[in-house]
Amino acid sequence: MKFRTIKGTKDILPDEIAGWQHVESVVRRVMHDFNYREIRTPAFEQTGLFARSIGELTDIVSKEMYTFLDRSEESLTLRPEGTAATLRAYIQNNLGEQSPLTKVYYIGPMFRQERPQAGRLRQFHQFGAEALGASSPLLDVETMVLPLEIYKQLGIDRFALKINSVGCEKCRPAYKQLLQTELRKVFSQLSPDSQARVEQNPLRVLDSKNEKDRELTNNMPLMSEHFCEKCALHFASVRSLLEALSIAYEVDGRLVRGLDYYTKTAFEITSTALGSQDALAGGGRYDLLIEELGGKSTPGVGFAAGIERLLMVLSKLGKSKQTRATPILYFIGLDEPARIWAFLKANELRRQDICAEVDYLGRSVKSQMREANRQQAHYVIVVGEQELKTKAAKLKNMRTGEETSISLDDIKIPS
Ligand code: AMP
């Protein structure tokens, strides 16, 4: 029996790794420049954490979580996103008491049992950041700038930023009722998914991707027409800060996003280089969530961005990093004592940070040479009885073909 990857999961093979490492290093650099520190939380948590934060009625919680009972009958779930676990760690470790503002980022795998298609996987990777402890719109904008800066540094300049505000606990309830009244009038014509949301989360109906739903809700009232003064001011500040930074954006009054925890700002970044799954990143403010999870009332804002989709965009734009690591020095051993000597010497050089490689397969000289070429070694040294006796050999530059005499006791690689 041959085992295979689970549907919706992928191996990331050595030939692809340069692209991943490049993205990760740009993420880390930009996060560092913005003074966000990395946090790593476990891949699985108590199921209740996600149900409570993301929302029982969301697609993620109701249909997509990998939930299982462990051997002690506790319900656990592979994390479907990064915010809930980050906040759990923030509360559990009293990070809020160490400093009034906590800025953290993460990179890692997430798990959702969605229908796999291009750009939609069951194990996928996200990077994201959370700024916890302040309600300033400066941070709403900072969490938009972070992914945009990362995309820019990776060479992507075409993306669309859509923003909205979903109101707060003061203005949303009245608007929710108003919207519900309107939705009930067309209830029977709505898609089953939207029907299920009318009572619990009517705002999500506006965000439905179903054409008929969109048509029916086209002229329905929007949250922006019913903001309280604080929400109106907050949204206006976000907009003017984006303008001050010359960041193009579009206000999308229907943008709600698939997680229930947002208050005020919600945003999404899409790429025209992607097909139907065009969302690259999403985020927003969640001022009630930390308290909801048992912490002190603390405002927060954050974003999450998909790495696989980002790599798809980079490859469509011809900006993928494909450089592979190649050995700097390849030893070719003519006989067994020379091979052993090369093995020991390679270990010594590796300690000096020189990527040195030897033959482990007892190959002929010809096929060792072929292997050095296949691996695109920069230099080759051939060693045999004669070289070991005189401690002298030739260092061959594989790019130019040039050979220089060297001492085996003092191997120096030209820089
Ligand atoms: P979300 O946590 O749903 O707001 O998603 C944030 C970002 O993660 C999206 O914009 C996508 O780029 C990425 N993403 C979400 N779900 C998947 C998935 N199933 N497969 C691949 N990428 C995903």
Residues whose N, C-alpha, C, O or C-beta is under 5 A from the ligand:
A	BS01	AMP	E81 E114 G119 R120 L121 F124 A279 L280 A281 G282 A304 A305 G306 R309
